[in-house]
């Protein structure tokens, strides 16, 4: 447990739904995290995407703050 989230098929950007599934959170909570700036995201035209490394950074921050 505690391993890094790895992109599938070379994916570097995830949809909010994919990021939610990877974190085992709801889509609405992931949107809240994105809008609050707690979880990094990027816009690709009109689409919101979450970089895989942003998920790993977010999990690391959670783990570090709980110690």
SULNOR-V979528 format. One record per residue. BURIAL is + if it has 9 or more other C-alpha atoms within 8 Angstrom, else -. Layout:
BURIAL ; BURIAL
//
This chain:
- ; - ; - ; - ; + ; - ; - ; - ; - ; - ; - ; - ; - ; + ; + ; + ; - ; - ; + ; + ; + ; - ; - ; - ; + ; - ; + ; - ; - ; + ; + ; - ; + ; + ; - ; - ; - ; - ; + ; + ; + ; - ; - ; - ; - ; - ; - ; + ; + ; + ; + ; + ; - ; + ; + ; + ; - ; + ; - ; - ; - ; - ; - ; - ; - ; - ; -
//
